[in-house]
Each structure stands twice: as C-alpha cells, then as structure tokens.
Amino acid sequence: MQTNYTEAINTLRKEKNAVIMAHYYQIPEIQDIADFVGDSLALAQQAEKTVADVIVLCGVHFMGETAKILNPTRKVLIPDENAGCSLADSCPADEFGEFVKQHPDHTVITYVNTTAAVKALADITVTSTNAKKIIEQLPENEKIIFAPDKNLGDYINSTTGRKMLLWNGACHVHEQFSLEKLLKLKAQYPDAKVIAHPECKKPVLLVADFVGSTQALLNFTSQSSNNLFLVATESGILHQMQKTNPHKKYIPVPPDDSTCVCNECNFMRLNTLEKLYNCLKNETPEIIIDEQIRTKAVKPILRMLEMS
C-alpha cells in the first residue's frame, strides 16, 4: 500500500512538536506542506524565534547549519544530507581563512550561503535581502572583504560606490542564465518586466527592470501593475508567484544549456516528500556543528539580525 506522505508528515510533526521550514526554491509539494516558507533571511529569523523541539529545514545544508547555529539545544534535520550548495562550496574555510589573514585590516562580511566554518571567520553575515542595507551602515572608508558571491558583491559595489574586496565565488544556477535567450524573450514579450536576483552576472542585471532578493522579487510581482514577468532566478519561486497572483504570467529565463527551458538548482531538488517523511520518522540526517565553530559563527548571524 502506498504511503500518504502528506498525512504521515502531518501526524509526525504533531507527535514530535516539529516545525517544517522550506526555502522558496523547494519543489511545490514541500512548499505547500511547510509551516513556513521564505528566503534565507526569513528562514534565519524564523529559526531564531521558533519554540519547536525539532526543526526540519527543507533547503540546502548551510540553511540547516544556520538554524542549528541559532538553536544549539534543538534537533535540526534536513531531508537529504547531500543537498549542498555550489556557492558555499566555492569558498572552502581553510582557503578563505588564509585570504582573511592576508588582509587583517578588513571587516569580513560573508553571505549566508556559506558553511558554519566560514561564518566563524566573519564579522557580519548578510543575505541578498539585507546586504546593501547592512553595508551602508558601515563607515564609507571601511575596508571590507565580501565573500563568496562575486556577482552580488559587484552589484553592491556598483550601487553603493564601495570598493569591497571580493572573493571569487558564484552560484552555478545564477551564473548560467543566458543573456542571449533573455534578449530574445524581451523581443518576444516587449511588455514584460525583467526581474533578476543579484547573484546573476552583470550583463543580465543591466537588462533587468528590477534586481532583488528572492523575497523582493516575489514582492515586486505582487505590487507591480504589470501582468507579465521574465524571471531570472531559481524557478522554484514561480510556485509562490503563481499562488500569490495566479492571474499573472511568469516566464523563467533559461540557462545557456539549450535543452532546458528553466533554471533549477539540482541540490534544492534533492528534497522530496518521501525524504521529508523519513527524515521526521527517523530523525536523521541531523545537523551537527562543533561547538567552538558554532559559538564563533553565531556572532555574525546575530549581528546581521540586529542590523536588519
């Protein structure tokens, strides 16, 4: 007999006083069953104030780590321990530690898309939602290292006039958007608004009518009088856009790979309802973080939450 995963998950989360949090890039079935759906900042904020005994973070590994950093006494689970992040992987802690040592007079700002070990080297952690706002709170002459996303860092430099020293990292999803295909879509749909995540390459951002975090893109489509959007971010967000404003049309901007019409994160898509059920049932895979690293990593996250 086939398991009704929705019913089984609902039963287990009540029994275990568990909260299910999901990122906007998760498959629709997981977004729909989650207690809370949001971007990286919202997930961190929600994790900080939860009263659940068990947190199931449906996203990628660094998101589970962030929840555990903020909740050392709670059990934090992820449905698939192989759900990593190409951006976090582009910034190994040992290499980044050496980079920081070479620039001792710099304030170290790390994007939330990093491992706990990298956050432990930071002064402040930021997300795409609050990065510009937080950096603008620092003195104009402050020397800053920004890691790991070079595209987001370059975008912030260009919009704030800063000259942050950028680590050479990138997200494999946002790096792959095809400018050529975007321009063809613009020609095909001249009334469409182009919206893009700041992790995209600069040529894509220059074409965009609006650049913002995942949450900001969702908000823009809700508030805009336009009914047609070309969306340059991971296509999982389209589910929330369609739920929020079903009368509007959202067209995903394709990557350079000519066989694909949308751009999906293969790591985000590892999580399924079956894995979520097994994760709750067996209480594994569990996020475990060395306490010395955690106590260092929590400081830049808390500073971010305060400055947000």
VEXBA-788011 format. One line per 3 residues: their letters; for each residue x, y, z of C-alpha. Coordinates in steps of 0.25 Angstrom, whole numbers, padded with zeros to 4 digits. Each point is the difference from the previous one (the first is absolute). Example, Ala and Ser with C-alpha at 12.3 -4.5 7.8 and 13.67 -1.06 7.14 Angstrom:
2
as	0049:-0018:0031; 0006:0014:-0002
//
This chain:
308
mqt	0000:0000:0000; 0006:0014:-0004; 0003:0009:0011
nyt	-0008:0013:0001; 0012:0009:0003; -0008:0012:0003
eai	-0009:-0006:0011; 0012:-0008:0006; 0009:0013:0000
ntl	-0012:0008:0007; -0001:-0011:0010; 0015:-0001:0003
rke	0002:0015:0002; -0011:0001:0010; 0005:-0012:0008
kna	0014:0006:0000; -0003:0014:0001; 0007:0003:-0013
vim	0000:0012:-0009; 0003:-0002:-0015; 0007:0012:-0006
ahy	0001:0001:-0015; 0008:0009:-0010; -0007:0006:-0012
yqi	0009:-0009:-0009; -0006:-0013:0005; -0010:-0008:-0008
pei	-0014:0004:0001; -0005:-0012:0008; 0010:0004:0011
qdi	-0003:0015:0000; -0015:-0004:0001; 0002:-0009:0012
adf	0010:0009:0008; -0004:0008:0012; 0008:0012:-0005
vgd	0006:0003:-0014; 0010:0011:-0002; 0013:0005:-0005
sla	0014:-0002:0007; -0003:0012:0009; -0014:-0003:0004
laq	0004:-0015:0003; 0011:0005:0009; -0009:0010:0007
qae	-0011:-0011:0002; 0011:-0010:0005; 0004:0010:0011
ktv	-0014:0001:0006; -0006:-0014:-0002; -0004:-0008:0012
adv	-0001:-0013:-0007; 0008:-0012:0006; 0004:-0004:-0014
ivl	0003:0009:-0013; 0000:-0007:-0013; 0007:0010:-0010
cgv	-0004:-0003:-0014; 0010:0007:-0008; 0015:-0003:-0001
hfm	0011:-0003:0010; 0004:0014:0004; -0014:0004:0003
get	-0001:-0012:0010; 0013:0004:0006; -0005:0015:0002
aki	-0012:-0006:0007; 0009:-0009:0009; 0009:0012:0003
lnp	-0012:0008:0005; -0006:-0012:0007; 0011:-0009:0007
trk	-0009:-0007:0009; -0010:-0004:-0010; 0000:-0011:-0010
vli	0002:0005:-0014; -0002:-0009:-0012; 0001:0000:-0015
pde	-0007:-0009:-0010; 0012:-0003:-0008; 0014:0002:0005
nag	0006:0001:-0014; -0008:0013:-0002; 0012:0008:-0001
csl	0002:0014:-0006; 0010:0003:-0012; 0002:0014:0006
ads	0003:-0004:0014; 0010:-0011:-0007; 0007:0011:-0007
cpa	0005:0006:0013; 0008:-0011:0008; 0002:0004:0014
def	0015:-0002:0000; 0003:0008:-0013; -0009:0011:0005
gef	0007:0000:0013; 0013:0002:-0007; -0006:0011:-0008
vkq	-0005:0007:0012; 0013:0000:0007; 0006:0006:-0012
hpd	-0009:0012:0002; 0000:0002:0015; -0005:0015:0000
htv	-0013:-0004:-0007; -0014:-0003:0005; -0005:-0013:-0004
ity	-0014:-0002:-0006; -0005:-0013:-0004; -0012:-0003:-0008
vnt	-0009:-0010:0007; 0003:-0010:-0011; 0012:-0005:0008
taa	0004:-0011:0009; 0000:0001:0015; 0015:0000:0000
vka	0000:0012:-0010; -0010:0008:0008; 0009:-0003:0012
lad	0011:0009:-0007; -0010:0012:-0002; -0004:0012:0007
itv	-0013:0001:-0007; -0009:-0009:-0008; -0010:0005:-0010
tst	-0010:-0005:-0010; -0004:0006:-0013; -0012:0006:0007
nak	0008:0009:0010; 0014:0000:-0006; -0001:0014:-0006
kii	-0007:0006:0013; 0011:-0006:0009; 0012:0004:-0008
eql	-0006:0014:-0001; 0000:0001:0015; 0015:-0002:0001
pen	0010:0012:-0002; 0002:0004:-0014; 0015:-0002:0001
eki	-0001:-0013:0007; 0008:-0011:-0007; -0009:-0012:-0003
ifa	0002:-0014:-0004; -0012:-0006:-0007; -0002:-0015:-0002
pdk	-0003:-0009:-0007; -0009:0006:-0011; 0008:0009:-0010
nlg	-0013:0003:-0007; -0008:0005:0012; 0013:0007:0005
dyi	0002:0007:-0013; -0015:0004:-0001; 0001:0006:0014
nst	0013:0007:-0003; -0006:0006:-0013; -0013:0005:0008
tgr	0007:0005:0012; 0013:0006:-0005; 0008:-0010:0009
kml	0013:-0007:-0004; -0002:-0013:0008; 0011:-0010:-0002
lwn	-0008:-0012:-0007; 0002:-0015:0002; -0001:-0007:-0014
gac	-0012:-0009:0003; -0013:-0002:-0008; -0013:-0007:0000
hvh	-0001:-0010:-0011; -0015:0003:-0002; 0001:0015:-0001
eqf	0013:-0001:-0008; -0007:-0007:-0011; -0011:0009:-0005
sle	0002:0003:-0015; 0000:0014:-0003; -0003:-0003:-0015
kll	-0012:-0008:0004; -0005:0011:0009; 0001:0010:-0011
klk	-0008:-0009:-0009; -0010:-0001:0010; -0001:0015:0002
aqy	-0002:0002:-0015; -0011:-0011:0000; -0006:0006:0012
pda	0002:0015:0000; -0009:0004:0011; 0006:-0010:0010
kvi	0008:0005:0012; 0013:-0007:0002; 0003:-0003:0014
ahp	0014:-0006:0005; 0007:-0005:0012; 0013:0008:0003
eck	0008:-0013:-0001; -0002:0000:-0015; 0011:0005:-0009
kpv	0001:0015:-0002; -0005:0000:-0015; -0013:-0007:0005
llv	-0001:0010:0011; 0002:0012:-0009; -0012:-0005:-0009
adf	-0009:-0002:0013; -0011:0010:0003; 0001:-0004:0015
vgs	0011:-0007:0008; -0003:-0006:0013; 0001:-0012:0010
tqa	-0010:-0012:-0002; -0010:0007:0010; 0002:0013:-0007
lln	-0003:-0006:-0014; -0013:-0006:0006; -0004:0013:0006
fts	0003:0008:-0013; -0009:-0010:-0008; -0011:0002:0010
qss	0001:0015:0000; 0002:0003:-0014; -0011:0004:-0010
nnl	0007:-0009:-0010; -0006:-0014:-0003; 0012:-0006:-0007
flv	0014:-0003:0005; 0013:-0006:-0005; 0006:-0006:0013
ate	0015:-0002:0001; 0001:-0008:0013; -0002:-0014:0004
sgi	-0013:-0005:-0006; -0006:-0005:0014; -0004:0014:0003
lhq	-0010:0000:-0011; -0009:-0009:0008; -0002:0011:0011
mqk	-0002:0010:-0011; -0011:-0008:-0007; -0006:-0002:0014
tnp	0000:0014:0004; -0004:0006:-0014; -0006:-0011:-0008
hkk	-0005:0009:-0011; 0014:0005:-0003; 0010:-0007:-0009
yip	0014:-0004:0004; 0010:-0005:-0011; 0013:-0006:0006
vpp	0013:0006:-0007; 0007:-0013:-0006; 0015:-0003:0003
dds	0010:-0002:-0011; -0003:-0015:-0001; -0009:0000:-0012
tcv	-0007:-0013:0005; -0006:0007:0012; -0011:0011:0000
cne	0001:0003:0014; 0011:0001:0011; 0000:-0009:0012
cnf	0009:-0003:0011; 0003:-0015:0000; 0004:0001:0015
mrl	-0013:0006:0004; -0008:-0010:-0008; 0006:-0012:0007
ntl	-0010:0002:0011; -0013:-0008:-0002; -0013:-0003:0008
ekl	0005:-0014:0003; 0014:0005:0005; -0007:0010:0009
ync	-0009:-0011:0005; 0012:-0009:0003; 0008:0012:0006
lkn	-0012:0003:0010; -0002:-0015:0003; 0015:-0004:0002
etp	0004:0014:0005; 0012:-0001:-0010; 0008:0006:-0007
eii	0003:0009:0012; 0008:0013:-0001; 0012:-0001:0010
ide	0010:0012:0002; 0012:0001:0008; -0003:0009:0012
qir	0013:0008:-0002; -0004:0003:-0014; -0015:0003:0004
tka	0004:0010:0011; 0008:0008:-0010; -0010:-0002:-0012
vkp	-0012:0005:0008; 0006:0014:0003; 0000:0005:-0015
ilr	-0014:-0006:-0002; -0005:0007:0013; 0006:0013:-0005
mle	-0007:-0002:-0013; -0013:-0002:0007; 0002:0013:0008
ms	0004:0008:-0012; -0012:-0005:-0008
//
